[in-house]
């Protein structure tokens, strides 16, 4: 500190991180307000309007101020500095928020320290993770009436845990319930996993999925609100992704062709799991959303950014019980390495890394198609252009009918297309040679399916 710096501070006046005090009266309020915010400096010996009055700096004064900081709950860390007859108290941002003094809880709002209202204290506890949504008991849940044992059995199967133990004991050991006066009470994590109708208790836990025709996300082709238990939601979201994802085929000379999908399903699944695990469930007005747009898949999550968060470095677990339950069934891990796993999957599948964006309230992750898919699909399109020229109208009609009904017989095709069964069989052989049809199963009881090239022709010709 020098005179020039002090003059600048006096000129600018009190602010979010600067407080002037003529003496130590009410100092405890200022200390905890800074500790509950981003820290700051208290200049003792300066009036509110920026006039230097000065104080007699002594070890006794410093000891008195240190006692004030120690009497806060929890203790607040401070350091002293001095310039001429001004004592400067440096208050660090607290690691154990929220802090309280005998007068209550205070927070810093601009240049003022303001006492928190009841609701503000509750919100502060939530934002600092002192109150965890997944650990709160839901008194509306009635066990066993609202409990779905089949969901628990499915969970135990996925987790590889014994089903022979008493149900109540299992629920208590999983941490999703507690027993009071002989009655079992479920917490929110238990409700979200094992209730018959979880959305009756937490309607905002649904996951919205939507397929759009345009990149702007205006023209909706399909939209669903996916509910159920949390691990069921993950599976159904992935079913939606797989339903609308394209696939290309690599023919390796082996009997089984290799399928190359448009998107890295395992990486997307990881992102969906993370969005469900780390959602800020205290906020009731936002669903998790997956948008399937032309050329990309975007997942949007309301999360409330944690303090000191650094992407890829911070181990972040907002809902500890939910994270633990998912890790037991091998949906995600406790160590918070989801981003790293997504990147490893994308690298393995020759897919661009997902684009990650976030602000104070929202977390976005965007996936683009696999390079490998484009490589195979590009070749397929070129081959298809050549093959289409050699496919007859009758063969296109045969492909169309088989696409509609894979188990259709040659006799039925004959009546639809209007040619003999012998000609139908000749055309089918020809379509197989061109790589447009495949036979699955034995001669009797098997069926034909269209290859990717076969489907491409049908799409292009509108059959």
N, C-alpha and C positions, 0 to 999 in steps of 0.2 A: 504494500500500500504506500502510495506517495500522495503529495498534495494535489497533483493534477488529477489523479484517479479519484480522490475523494471529492474534489470539486465537480467532477463529471457526475458522480453518484448523487451528490446533493442537488445538482441541476436537474437530473432526471427524476428524482424523488422516489418514493416507495413504489415497489412493484411486486411481481409474482415471487421474486427471489430476494427482495430487499425489504427490510423493516427497520424503521427508526423508533427507538425507545428512549425517553428521557431518563427513566430509571428502571428498576426491575419489577415494578407493579404489573401484574398480568403477563409476566414473561412466559409462564408455563403454557398459556394458550398459543402464543406465537411459536414456541418450540415444537409443540405437537402438530400445529398446522403445517409447518415446514416438513416435519418428519413424515406426515401423511401425504405430502405432495412430492416435490422433486428436490427438497432441501433448500437451503438459503442462508442468508447472513442477517444477523440482527445487530444494528449499530446502537450501542448503549451510550447515551450522552448527546443524542441528537433529538430535537423535538419533531413532532409530526409534520410541521411545515418546513423542515430542513435546516433549522438553526442549530448551530453547535453550542451546547451548554456545557458539555464535558462532565466527567465523573472522576472521582478519586479511585484510581485503579489500585487494587491491593489483592493479596492472596485471599483475604477474608471475603472480598466481593466475588472472586472467582470460585471459591469454595461454596458460597451461597448459591451461585448459579448452577454449579455442578450438582448440588443437592436437589435443586428444582428439576433438573434433567433426569436425575436418578429416581425421583419420586413419580415420574410419569410411568404409565403402564402400557407396554414394557418400557424399560429404561431407554432414553434417547442418547445417541452418541453425539457429543459436541467437541469442538476444538476452540481454543482462544487465540485471538490475535489482537494487537493493539496499535493505535497510531495516535501519538501525542496523548490527549486526555479522553480518547474514545476507545471503548472496549468493544471488540468485534467478536460475536459468538457465531461460529460456523456450525450450522445444524445439518447433519447428513440426512439424506433420504433414508427412511427406515426400511429395514429388511423384514420387519415383523408387523407390518400394518394390519389393522388400524391402531393408532396410539391414542391414549386417553389421559387427561389430567383430572384433577378434582372437580373442575367445572364442566367436564364432559368431553365430547369428541369435537375437534375443530379441523377445518380444512382451509387451504389457501385458495382464494378466489381473487385473481388479479392482485391488487395491492392490499387486500384485506384478509384477515383471518376470521372465518365465519363458523359459528357453531352449527353442527349438523342436526337436521331434523331426524325424527325416528326413521322415516322412509329412506333418507339419505344414508343413515348408518347401516340399514339393512342392505341397500344397494352397494355400499362400500365393502361390506363383508363379502358379498357375493363376488364382486369384481376382483377382490384380492384372494379369492379361493378359500376364505375362512368358512364359508357355508357352501357345501357341495350339493348340487341338485340330486345327484344319484344316491346320496347317502340319506336324504330326508325321508322320513316315514310318510307314506300316503295313507291317511286315516280313512279315506273313502274306499280303499280296497278291502274287500271282505274275503278272508281265507276260510274255507276252501272254495266258496261259491265262485269267486272271480278268477280262481287259479286254473291253469291248463296243464294238467299233468303230462299230456303228450308232448308239449313243448319242452318240459324238463327232461323227459326220456330221450327226446331227439338231441338235446344239448349234451346229456351224459354220453350218448353214443358218439357224438362228434368229439367229445373231450376224452373218450376212452376211459371213463370213470364207471365204477360199479353201480348197477341199478338195484342191487339187493338191499342197500341200506335204507333205513326208514326215511320217508320223504321229508319230514320236518327237519331231521338231522342234516340231510343233504342241503336243504335251503339255508339252514343256520351256518353250516360250514362254508357255503359259497358266499356268505356275507350279504345275502339279499333279503334276509328277514331277521327279526329278533323276537324273543318271547318275553311277554310281560303278563304277569298274573295268569299264566296258563294259556294266554291267547297269542297267536302268531300274527305279527305285524310286518307287512312288506314295505321295503323302501322303494324309491323310484326306479332303481336299477332292476330290482326284482319284477316290478310291474312292467317295465319296458321289454323284459325278456320272457316272462312267464305268465302274463295275464291272458285271459281268453280274448279280451278286446283291449289291447294296450291304449289305443287311441281314444277310448272312452274316458281315460284318466289324463292322458297327455295328447290331445288332438294335434298339436304342433309337431309331433314326432313323425308324421307322415313324410314320405320322400316323393317329391314331384318329379316325374320324368316326361319329357316332351320331345317329339320329333318335328322339326321345322322344314318347310320347303325352301325358305330363303335364309340367307346368311344373317339378315337383320333380326331373325327370330320373331317374325310377325305372323306369318302364314303357318298355322299349326296343322299337321297331318294327323298326329296321334298324341294323346296326352293322358296320363294316368296319375292318380294319387295312390301311392303304394303304402299300405299299412301292414300291421302285424307286429310280431316280435322283431327286435333289432336285427338278429341274424337272418330272419326270414326276409326282411326288407332288403338287406344286401344281396341276397340270392335273386330276388325278384327284379331288382334294378339291373343286375347283370343279365338276366333273361331278356329284358327289354333291349339292352345294348346289343346282345348277340342276335336278337331277332332282326334288327335293322342294319347290322354290319354286313358289308359285302365280303365275299371270299373268292380268292383265286386259287387255281390248282397247279401244283408243280408235278409233272409226270417224270418219275425217276427211273422207269423201267421195271419197278417192283409192282406186284399186284395191287398194293394199296397206294393210291395217290396221296400226295402231301398237300394239306390245306394251309393256305397262307391267308390269314385274316387281315382285314383292313386296319384294325386297331389292336393294340396290345392289351388283351383282356385282363391279364393278371395285374398289370399296372393300374388299369382303371378300377379293378376290384379293390386294390389297395387304397386308392383315392376315395372310393365310396366308403370303405370301412373307416378310414380316418375322419371323413366328414361326419359320420354317425357317432364315432367315439368322442370327438372333440367339440361337438356342437354345444353352443351356449344355451342350455335348455331352459334357463330362466326367462329368456325372451320368447314370448308366445306368438309373435306376429310373423315369424319367418320359417318356412319349410326349407329343408335342403332341396336343391334343384339340380337335375342333370338335363342339359340341353343338347340334343343331337341335331347339329346344324350341318349344312353342306360343307364337307371338308374338315370338320372338327367336332369334338365333344367337349363341352364345358360344364364343370361342376361348380356350383355356387353354395357356399356354406356361411351361415351367420355364426361367428365364433368369438367375438370380443377379444381383440389382440392382447396376449399376455404381456406383462411388464418385462422389459429387457429381452424381448424375443428376437432371436437371430435365426433366419431360415437355415436349416441344415445343421445347426449347432445346438440350439436350445432343445433340451429334452422336455417336452410339453405334454402333461397329462392333466386335463381339466377334470375329467370324470373317472376317478381312479377305479371304482368298482366296475364300471362299464368296460374300461380298458382291460381289467383283469379277467372279466368274463369272456371277452373276445379272444384274449390270448390263450385261454384254456381250450378253446375250440380251434386254435391255430388261425384265427382271423386277426392278423396283426400281432405285434409283440409289445411287451411292456417298455422296451428301451427307447421307444419314440424314434425309430429309424425308418419310418414309412417313406419319406422322400428319397432316402438312399436306396431302398428296395425298388421303388418305382424306376429310378434311373438305371439300376442294374438290369431290370427286366427290359427296359427300352433299348439299352445297349445290346443286350443279347438278341433281341428281335429286330435289330436294325431299324429302330423307330426313333424319331426325334424326341429329345427329352421334353416332358410336359412343361408348358409355360406356367409359372406360378406368380400370382399377383395377390396382394392383400393390403388392406387398410385397417383402421381401428376396429371396424365392425364386420368386414366381409373377407373371406378367403376364396380365391378363385384358382382353379387348376384346369388347364386346357390341353387336350391331347389332339395330335394331328396324325393322319394315316401313316402306316408303315412304309418305309422306302422299299422293303422287300415286296410288299403287296403291289406297289406301283410298278416295280420291275416285272413281276409275273403278269399282272393285269395288262400292262402295256403290250407285252408279247402276245397275249391272248387276243387282244383287240385286233392286232394286225393280222393274225392268223384267221380270226373270225371273218374279217373283211374278205379274205380270199375264199374261204369255205362257203360263205353265203352265196357267192356267185354260182356254186355248183350244187346248191340244195334246191330241190324241186318244190313246187307248191304242195304236192301231196306229202312230201317229207316234213315240211314245215307244219302242216296240219297234224301229222303223226306226233311230232315233238310237242305241239300244243296240247293234244289230248293226253299224252303221257304225263306231261307236267301237271295237268289237272287231276289225273287219277293214275298213280303209278302201277296199280294192279290191273289195269285195263287189259282185256284179252285181244288177241289178233282178230277173233270173230267180231267183237264189238267195234274195233277199229275199222274193219272192213265195211261194216254197215254205215259208219259215220263218214268215212273218207270216200266210199263209193267205188272201191277196187277190191279185187279178190284177196282172200287170205294169203295165197301164195305171194302176191305182189306186196302185201303188207310185210311179210317176213323178209322178202328181198330188200325192201326199203329199210327195215330195221337193221339188217346186216350191214347195209351201206352206211347208215348213220353211225353204227358202232365203229366201222373202219375210219370214218372221218373224225372220230373222237368226240361225237356229240351226244352219244348215249352210252350208258354202262349197265351191265347186268349185275344185280345184287342177289345172291342166293342161288339155289339149285334151279334146274330147268322147270321143275314142278314146285310151285310155292314161292318162287322168287319174284323179282320185279325189275323193271327198268327205271333208271333215273337219268335225268339230264345232267351232263357235265356243265362246268361253268361256261364253256363255249356254246353249248346247246341252249342254256338259259339266255345267253347274250343274244343269240339269233331270234329267240322268241320275243324278247323285250324289244329288239329293233324292228321286228316285223309286226308287232302289236297283236300277236296271237295268244 
